[in-house]
Amino acid sequence: GGEATPWSRKNILVLYRRVEKGRWSAGVHDPGGGKMNTSSNEALLARLEAVERDLIQVQEDADSGWLALCGVLILGMQGGFMMLEAGTVRNKNVVTLIFKNLWDTCIAVLGFYLLGFGFAFGETQGCVIGASNFALSELWNGEKVGGVSGSTFFFFQAAFAGTAITIVSGSTCERMRLEAYCAISLFLSTIVYPVAVHWVWGHGFLSSQACPDARGVFHPIFTRSDRSNGVIDVAGSSVVHVVGGFCGLVGAIMLGPRIGRFAPLTGEVLPIPPHSYILVAFGSMAIWVGFFAFNCGSTIQITGKGALAGTILTNTAVSAAMSCVTCTATSLLLDKTSDRLLFEKEYEALRVQNSLVNAEAVGYRRAFKVSHAFNSLLGGLVAITGSCSVVSPWWAALIGLVAGWCYYLSSKLLLRLKIDDPLDAFPVHGVCGFWGSLAVGIFCTDEAVQHAGYPHVNEACKSGEQFAVQLVGVIVIATWTSVSSFLLYYAVQTFDKLRVPETMEIVGMDLVDHAAEAYRIEADHDEIGGSIFRMQKTLMGSEQPPGGGGSPPEQPNGGGEHRASPSGDQEITMSRSKAGRLDTLSSSMESIGALLAGASNNNNTSTHGGFSPGAAINSCAAGFEIDTEYRPHASAPPPGGPGAPPGGGGRAPPPRGGGAPPPPRSRQELC
């Protein structure tokens, strides 16, 4: 009970010690003011021991329940990651992303159960790796770990392992083979992640409980005495997020960019926007809620640490909010967004006026970037995980501010380096996690470290030693992850099993790997993906477009915009980037037909009677979204008079990217 209750645990223990030392005598008043009417010290001692056992059991049950609840919420974060990734990718790969997130969670639990937990928390061998308790062989009959149920502790740590592995799917999505991803997930959950856990949270050389000797004395770096704390990572800035982020970066580099992410000739970054901002929003908010359990659960116990949990909640919320505001404002001030999308919506009004449409009519403006807002929110959460219990809210706000800039700059740097990270998983987890690890050494205080439960009393934060320890620790973990991940990616790539075939990537992994579609609608937002979905019925032999090999039918009205099919003498000028993507589609047309035919025959979904190039070209010409520099009104004469050549007598619009414009080609020729 509280202090208002006379028989609080403190008073009971005082009486217990008096009785045990033989200093109790009949007639002494109890803490509540009453008279102790007992004739036997032994009977009183037995009663007090029973009460103490009950109190200890209640405390252990409360701590185990707290850890179990946090573990369930962390496991629920997988649903948030699932929605975030599914909303970010194109709709032709949604089913694959959902399946991968489910699959890596299952692999993480099984791999961590069989081997990972033993490598992470088993008896240390050379302060490098654990070597006992595999398959929970020593956690039977209520065995305790850190004052809580051993099984509950395993469940909590397995949920952490699943989070680290899920990060990789964001960097490698839309182009990695499912088999390769399963191999990476198993390798991470059994070797890479558990070793990093042992180094920092077990008895490894970076831990505050490093290398215990026969007397149980710890030897953390640098001094190998109680004058040092070892690496402080409360909830996994380095152990979870740096591991997942750097493994994802290595995968993104070795896989290469997605088809259509960068222009083939100019290297221009081509936007591939999320297909559902609603899923992105719901997923991000679910992850934010899960992070409160992620950080607070790292206290392991709740009894006696309620105030510490409150500090963690406050720091987590403040850092995330500051990071989101900082990055969004920075993007608003520095980024310029093309008005082309807005201009497309106004095209009808300009076309009615028979105005000449050229590149100069498309301007630039500032816009609030939704993707930057949500990703920087997650970056702020990642950055505060390492220091959430050892800094004040003011420092948490500063950590979040720097995290917003770290995410923004690293995301731009990846694009300059032509590294395609579809979910910006490395900027969010790798870079912000790296910063969060260093922030511990910059902003921690020795009093806060001791209040958080670290075993040594020293002045490592004040002297600057803690920053040096954090720097060494995060570099070691990043290097270990990068090298080990590279070796595995390289081994898989040697057997040509890392990246899906080009035709499969264009069609989408949903149809080929899962024989399923996320949506039963024809999507138009992506040029190549939307066209392939509109070609499915023709390629599968279930529908023939009107006219066979003749003129294409009129394109349906999509997205509120009517695009009239060009007549025989009208031609359109393509930008270089779009022409390159169309050339890729054209060169892969027959392979796509064969691939879909094979998938159809294997799944017995329909009968394919052979691939018809003419039908495919007609379908492509009818449905392909073409980004043109000049679109005359279908019923209006060409600018410059009835006899003027197509394109008008006015000045031709300059091509984007510089250089001579590509020769005009009709839509049929392009397809």
Secondary structure as GFF3:
##gff-version 3
##sequence-region A 1 671
A	DSSP	alpha_helix	9	20	.	.	.	ID=ss1
A	DSSP	alpha_helix	41	88	.	.	.	ID=ss2
A	DSSP	three_ten_helix	91	93	.	.	.	ID=ss3
A	DSSP	alpha_helix	94	111	.	.	.	ID=ss4
A	DSSP	pi_helix	112	116	.	.	.	ID=ss5
A	DSSP	alpha_helix	117	121	.	.	.	ID=ss6
A	DSSP	beta_strand	124	125	.	.	.	ID=ss7
A	DSSP	beta_strand	129	130	.	.	.	ID=ss8
A	DSSP	three_ten_helix	134	136	.	.	.	ID=ss9
A	DSSP	beta_strand	144	145	.	.	.	ID=ss10
A	DSSP	beta_strand	148	149	.	.	.	ID=ss11
A	DSSP	alpha_helix	150	172	.	.	.	ID=ss12
A	DSSP	alpha_helix	178	187	.	.	.	ID=ss13
A	DSSP	pi_helix	188	192	.	.	.	ID=ss14
A	DSSP	alpha_helix	193	200	.	.	.	ID=ss15
A	DSSP	pi_helix	237	242	.	.	.	ID=ss16
A	DSSP	alpha_helix	243	255	.	.	.	ID=ss17
A	DSSP	alpha_helix	277	296	.	.	.	ID=ss18
A	DSSP	three_ten_helix	297	299	.	.	.	ID=ss19
A	DSSP	alpha_helix	306	334	.	.	.	ID=ss20
A	DSSP	beta_strand	337	338	.	.	.	ID=ss21
A	DSSP	alpha_helix	340	345	.	.	.	ID=ss22
A	DSSP	alpha_helix	347	352	.	.	.	ID=ss23
A	DSSP	three_ten_helix	359	361	.	.	.	ID=ss24
A	DSSP	beta_strand	364	365	.	.	.	ID=ss25
A	DSSP	alpha_helix	370	385	.	.	.	ID=ss26
A	DSSP	alpha_helix	393	416	.	.	.	ID=ss27
A	DSSP	alpha_helix	425	425	.	.	.	ID=ss28
A	DSSP	pi_helix	426	431	.	.	.	ID=ss29
A	DSSP	alpha_helix	432	443	.	.	.	ID=ss30
A	DSSP	alpha_helix	446	451	.	.	.	ID=ss31
A	DSSP	alpha_helix	460	463	.	.	.	ID=ss32
A	DSSP	alpha_helix	465	494	.	.	.	ID=ss33
A	DSSP	alpha_helix	502	507	.	.	.	ID=ss34
A	DSSP	alpha_helix	509	509	.	.	.	ID=ss35
A	DSSP	pi_helix	510	514	.	.	.	ID=ss36
A	DSSP	alpha_helix	527	539	.	.	.	ID=ss37
A	DSSP	alpha_helix	576	587	.	.	.	ID=ss38
A	DSSP	alpha_helix	589	603	.	.	.	ID=ss39
A	DSSP	alpha_helix	613	623	.	.	.	ID=ss40
A	DSSP	alpha_helix	667	670	.	.	.	ID=ss41
###
